[in-house]
Amino acid sequence: MHPLKIFTLLSLLVLILNQLSLFFSNATGDQWWLASLLTLPLLLPVKGLWSDRLYTYKWTGFLPMLYFFIGVSEAFVASENGLYGKINILASGVLFLSSMYYSRYLKAHSGSQH
């Protein structure tokens, strides 16, 4: 398995777990729906990423933007959630970079086989 694919899948897993833990640790009452609403988009690309679909890697690069902004707001505005925010920033940055560079790798690799 290519290292960029491993980085993509691991950073997506970290982002999912961190997003769930961030909102479930702060969830009071009916806020669980917000946690699930913000976590569900992260589950959409899992099958395509696992099966090396080039298009999935391309659009997955745009997915972490929302989570990056959530991480920035949690890291710098809500000081009690600073660690969660920093993990969100790191994981979304790694997901963005690894998915973009792995999509380039897949494109070059598929072009050389024909």
C-alpha positions in Angstrom: 0.0 0.0 0.0 1.3 3.4 -1.0 2.3 5.7 2.0 0.1 8.5 0.7 -2.9 6.2 0.7 -2.1 5.2 4.3 -1.8 8.9 5.3 -5.1 9.6 3.6 -7.0 6.8 5.3 -5.4 7.4 8.7 -6.0 11.1 8.7 -9.6 10.5 7.7 -10.0 8.0 10.6 -8.4 10.5 13.0 -10.7 13.3 11.8 -13.8 11.1 12.2 -12.9 10.0 15.7 -11.8 13.5 16.7 -15.0 15.1 15.3 -17.1 12.6 17.2 -15.2 13.0 20.4 -15.3 16.8 20.2 -19.0 17.0 19.9 -19.9 14.1 22.1 -17.8 15.5 24.9 -19.6 18.8 24.7 -23.0 17.4 23.8 -25.7 18.4 26.2 -29.2 17.2 25.5 -30.1 17.1 21.8 -26.7 18.2 20.4 -25.9 14.6 19.2 -27.6 15.4 15.9 -25.1 18.1 15.2 -22.2 15.7 15.9 -23.7 13.1 13.5 -24.5 15.8 10.9 -20.9 17.0 10.9 -19.4 13.5 11.0 -21.5 11.8 8.2 -19.8 13.7 5.3 -16.5 12.1 6.4 -17.9 8.7 5.8 -18.9 9.3 2.2 -15.5 8.8 0.6 -14.4 5.7 2.5 -15.3 3.1 -0.1 -13.8 5.1 -3.0 -10.6 5.9 -1.1 -10.2 2.2 -0.2 -10.7 1.1 -3.8 -8.3 3.8 -5.3 -10.9 5.7 -7.3 -9.2 8.8 -8.7 -12.3 11.0 -8.7 -12.9 10.2 -5.0 -9.4 11.3 -4.1 -9.8 14.5 -6.0 -13.0 15.7 -4.4 -11.9 14.4 -0.9 -9.3 17.1 -1.0 -12.0 19.7 -0.7 -13.8 17.9 2.2 -11.4 18.8 5.0 -11.8 22.6 4.5 -14.9 22.7 6.7 -13.1 20.6 9.4 -10.1 22.8 9.2 -12.2 25.9 10.0 -13.9 24.1 12.8 -10.5 23.2 14.2 -9.3 26.8 14.0 -12.3 28.1 15.8 -12.0 25.4 18.5 -8.3 25.8 18.9 -8.3 29.6 19.2 -11.7 30.6 20.4 -12.8 27.8 22.8 -9.7 27.3 24.9 -11.2 24.2 26.7 -11.3 22.5 23.3 -7.9 23.6 22.2 -6.5 20.1 21.8 -9.4 18.9 19.8 -9.1 21.9 17.5 -5.3 21.3 17.0 -5.9 17.7 16.1 -8.6 18.8 13.7 -6.2 21.2 12.0 -3.5 18.6 11.7 -5.7 15.8 10.5 -7.5 18.0 8.0 -4.2 19.3 6.7 -2.8 15.9 6.2 -6.0 14.6 4.6 -5.9 17.6 2.1 -2.3 17.1 1.2 -2.2 13.3 1.0 -5.4 13.0 -1.0 -4.2 15.6 -3.5 -0.8 14.1 -4.0 -2.1 10.6 -4.1 -4.6 11.6 -6.8 -1.7 12.9 -8.8 0.1 9.6 -8.2 -2.9 7.6 -9.3 -3.3 9.7 -12.5 0.4 9.3 -13.4 0.3 5.6 -12.6 -2.9 5.0 -14.7 -1.5 6.9 -17.6 1.7 4.9 -17.7 -0.2 1.6 -17.9 -1.9 2.3 -21.2 
